[in-house]
Amino acid sequence: MTNIIFSNPITPTDKLKQMQQDAFFDVIDDNNPGIPDLSFIKKEIKSKPTPPKVPKMFMSNECIFNCAYCGCRSSLDKPRYTSDPKELAKLSVDEAVKNGHGVFISSGIHKNPDYTEELIIATIKSIRNDFGYKGYVHAKIMPGTSPELIRQAGLYANRIDVNIEVAKSEGYKQIAKHKNKKNILTPMGLIAQYIRAASEEKRLYRHAPFFATSQTTQLMAGSTNETDYEILRLSKALYKKYSLARVYYSPYYCMHQSKGYSDLPQIATPEWRMKRLYQADRLMQLYGFTPEEIAPESESFLSADLDPKAAWALRHMHMFPVEVNIADYENLLRIPGIGTTYAKRIVKARRYCKITHDVLKQLGVSLKRSTHFLTCNGKFQGVQSDGLDTYREILKTMVDEK
């Protein structure tokens, strides 16, 4: 046998490492194939950390609008204040440094939208120029703000937003009489245009001026008797048309009658509905689901006891189990318990070995939920059941999908 000749001296440790690499794909035993060390895949493919909470700083709680749900509404008898921009800038920088993740500058509508926006711009300008803060700043755009002031806000903020609030346009007349479709969507459209133009300018010119890179909006659930399907359909349209970075969902809360609004029903949207909407939103943005798949006509409201992906799986049991060794990335994402991180790990691990249930465990996949919806080399280790009740009980125990 020809001896292995190394051009440079090699230590025993290095030689052993070389041997292990050379033997990586060799099968150790016909009945018990060796599982290679796949820990490097877990290190390379990690789930994104949860976005940090950013402190909200308020310019003014004076508001000329009288939205039934808002704690700053004009008809509410409460102590009022309006901050000095430089004073608020100092407080904001202190909070941003303490928090370590940035700051959000918001406000009620004091005097008129443009006047309020000028105060916000003066604040974020001071944050940058007077206090030299270079971190994350999120600034609110008032409904009906003029185009030039929106542009100025974008020169100092990393993210800007205007809140759409209601899922149906008739909802403005019901609970937010001073707002309308035009004074919300017009600024939203302008923000999208400015961000796209700035991005293109940055692509063409290396030293193009700074401008905000994203916008978001907020949508209340439960304010207009809308279904979750209607909320998700609107969110999908907003993402597409305005290139939103995020739609935030908040519960509609109206337990006391507001002046100017008669006979509003008492509603307190449960927090679990927000959790389900955020999960459904993730399914649309990261997993390729459509609103029709998540909340079909037969189940247009999301379930309280099942996450949206598990509920979808129970409606489509004919598509399971999925063979993880041949399924494409999109089909792996349809398996309850397997999210984007785990699906990427599985796809990469298949380059090195056959995927078994033990390999899935090594990749970090929890088989508690997923094992009932997959096979490894044709082997099924889930619960055999002819009905859906067994699976429903299993899936009620939620785990985070990565």
N, C-alpha and C positions, 0 to 999 in steps of 0.2 A: 504494500500500500504506500502510496506517495505521502511523504511527510508534509504537514502543513508548515509552510515557511512564512514567517512574519518579517517584513522588511525592517521593522524596528523592534527592539527588545520589548517584551510584553510581560506584565506581572501576572501572577496566578489569578488574582482577582479579575483583571481585565480579560484574561483568557476564559475564565468561567462565564463571564457575562457574554462573551462572544459565542460560546457553546450554547448557552441558553437561548440566544437569539436565533442561532442556526437550527435549533431543535423546536422552535416555537410552534410549527405547524405539524409536528410529528404526533401521531396518536399513541398514547401510552398503553392503552388496553382496549381491545375491541369492544368489551362490554361496559367499560367505564372510561370514556374519552376524557382526557385531562382538560380542565378549564383553565385557560390562560389567565394571567393576572390582567384584569381589565380596569384596574384602579385608575390608570392614566386617562381613561375615557371619562370617568366621573370628574376628574380634575379639570379636563379640557371643556366639558359640556356641563355647565352649571345653570341652575335656574336664576332668573334675574331677581335681585333683592326687591322686597316690597318698597314702593316709593315712599320716601319719608314724608311725615306730616310737616307742613310749612306753616309757621305762625301767621295769622291774619291780623293785619293792622288796619284800623278804621280811621279814615279821614274825617268823616262826619256822620252822626246819626240823625241829622236833620234831613228830612226827605219831603219833597213836594208830591211824591206819588203816594197813593193810598192802597197798596196791595193788601188784600185781606189776610194773607199768611205771614206778612213781614213784621218783625219786631220793631222796625223803624218807621212804619207807616205814619202818615201825617195826622191821622185821626187819633193816634194813641197818645195818651197823656203820660209823659215821662220826661225826665231831665234830658236836655239836649246839649250837644257840644259840637264844635268844629275845631279841628286841630290846626296849628300853625305848620305849614309844610316843612320848615327846617327842623322844628321841634319833633314832628312825626318822623322825619328822616333819621334823626339821631336815635330815637326810640327803636325804629325799625332795624337800623344797623346793629344796635346792641342785641336785639332779639335774634337777628340773623346769625350773628357771631356765636351767641349762646347756643342756639339750636344747631348750627353747623350745616343747615340745608337751604338757607335762603329765607325769603319773606314775601308775603302776599299783601298788596296794598289795595284796599277796597273802600267803599263808601256808600252812604245813602245819597240821594240826588238832592244836593243843597242848591237852592235857587233855581238852577236849570242844569241840564246835562253838560253843556260846554263849560260852564263855570266850575262845576265839580271836577270835570276832567282836567281843567287847567291846574287845579289844586293838586290832583294826583300827579300830573306831569312835573309840577314844581317839586313835589316830594321825591319822586324817583330820580329826577335830575340832581337834586341835592344829595341823595344817597350815593350817586356816582361821582359827582364833581366835588362836593364839599367834604365828604367822608371817605372817598376813595374806595368804596365797596365794589368789588368786581364779581361777587357771587350772584346766585340766582335771585331774580326779582320777577314776580308775577304781578301784573297790574290789571285792574278791572276797567273795562270800557263801559261807560254809561249808555243805556238805550237812547238812540237818537243823537249821539255825539257826531260832530262834524268831521268830514274826512281828514282835514289837515291835523286836527288834534289826535285822531287815531294814529296818523303817521308819526306824530311827535312822540306819542307814548311808546311806539314800537322802537324808537331810537334809543330808549333807555331800559326797556324791560325785555327779559328773555322770553316771557310768555304773556299773552294778553287774551282777554276773553270778554264776551257778553253773554249773559244767561238767557236761554230761550224759555226756560221755566215750564211752560205747559205743553202737553202733547198734542192738543187740538187748538187751533187758532181761536175758536169761539170761547176758549177758556179765559182769554184776556178780559172779555166783557164780564165774565162771571166772577173773577177773583182779582183781576189786575187791570182796572179800567183805564189807567193812564198808559198802559203798554199796548202795543199792537204788533202784528206781524212785520210791518214795515220798519219800525224803529228798532227791531231786534235783528232781523235778517239782513238789512242794509249794512249796518256796521260789520256783521259777521262776514258778509261777502267782501267788503273792503279790506278787512283784515287778511282774508285769504289771498286777495290780489296783491297786497303789499308784501306778504311773506313770500309768495311765489316770485315776485319781481326782485326782491332782495336776494333770494336764493340764486336766481339766475345771474344777477350782477356779481355775486360772490364767486360764482363758477367762472365768470369771464374775467373778473378783475380781482387779483389777490388781495388788494388793499381796499376793497369796497367797504363803505361805512357799515357799522354794526346795525343790525335790526333784529327784532324778535324772530325766533325760529318756529314758534308754534302757537296755536290757539286752542282753547277748550270752551266748553259750555256746560251749563247745569240744567238738568231736566227733573221736574218733580213727578213723583208717581202718586196717583190717586186723586189728583185735583179735578179731573174731568170725567170720571168713571171710565177712563180709557183702559183697554186691555193691555197686557204685557206685550202682545203681538204688535199693537199699535205703537207702543213706546219703542220697541226694537226696530220696527220698520222706519220710524222717524230717525232714530239714531243712525241706522245704516245710511239713510239718505244724507244726513248731515255729515257723516264721515266722508262720504264720496264727494259731495258738492263743495264742502268747505275745507277739506283736508284736515279735519280736526285731529289733534293729538289724543284727545280724550273727551268722552262724555261722562260727566259726573251725575250720579243719581241721588236724589234726596227725597225724603218722605214729606208728603203734604200733610200739614198739621193745622187743623182749624177746629178748635174746641170752644171758641167763644165768638159771638157775633161781633162783626166789625162795623163801625159807622160807615154808611154808604152802601152797605150790602145787606139785603134782607133775606132772611130765611135760608142762609147757607147751611147745608147739612153738616153736622159735627162729624169730622173725619180725622183719624189719626192713623196714617198708613203704617203698618207694622215694619219694623226694621228688617225682618227676615226677607221681605220683598226686595229691599235694596240689595241684600246679599245675592239673591237669585238674579237680579238684573245685572249686577256686576259680573256674575259668572256667565250669564248669557251673552253679555257684551264681549267677554273674552273669547267665547266660542265663535262669535262672528269675526272678531279681529285677528285671532291667531289660529283658529282651527278650521276656518272655511265654512262654518255653518251659516245657513240663511235664517231670517226671522220665521219663515214658514216652517222650517224644520224644527226650530226650537219651541215655537208656540203655535202649532197648527190650529185650524179652526175648531177642532174637537177639544183642544186644550189650550185656549188662547191666554189663560192665566198660568203663570209658573207655579209649580208645586211647592208647598211649604216643607214637605218632608223628603223631597228628592231633588238633587241638583239637576239642572237642565240637561246635562249630558247623559246622566243616568236615566232620566225620564225618556230621552230620545232613544236610548238603547233598548229600553223595555218595549217601545213601540216598534222596534225594528229587530226583533230577536231572530228573524230569518237570515240576517246578515252575519250572525255569529254562530260558532266561535271563529275568530280570525287566526290564521296561521302566521305567527310572528316572523318566521324565517323567510317568508316570501311576500308578505304584505308590504305595500308601498307606504311611504311616510303618511300620506293623507288617511289611509285606512287604519294605520296604527293610532292616529289621533282620535279615532272614533271609539276606541276601546276605553270603557270606564276605568279610571285609575291610571291611565297613561296620558300624560300631557306632552307639551312640546319638548321639554328637556329629556324625558325618558324615551320618547320616540326617536330623537336624534341619537341618543346613546345606543339604542337597539340597532338602528341603521348602520352606525359606525362599527359596532361590535360584530356584526355579521361578516365583516371583512376578515375577521380573525378566527371565528369559530361558529359552530352551529349554536343557535340560541336554545337553551334548555331552561327549565324553571329555576334551576340553580344559578344559571347565568343571569337571569332577570333579577334575582335577589342581589347578585354581586353588583349589578348596575344600579341598584337602589330602588328597583320597582317593588312596591308593596303588592303582594298577590292577594291581599284580603278582598279586594274588589275585582281586580283585573282577571284573576285566574278563571272566573266563571264565563269569560268572554274570549278566551284565547286558547290556542294549542301550541305546543312546542314539539316540532317533528311529529305532529299528529297526536301527541299525548295530551289528554284533557284531564285536569285535576280539579275541576270545579264541581259544583253540586249538580247532579242530574235531576232535572225537574221538568215536568210537563206544563206546569203553570207558571204564572208570573209572580205570584204572591211570595214565593220563596226568594226570588231575586230582589223583589221590592224590599223585603225585610233586610236583606244583606246590604243593599245599597243605601239604606237610611243612615248607616254609619258612615259619615263623611270623612274623607281624607283629602289632603291637598294634592292636586295633580301637578306634577312638575314636567 
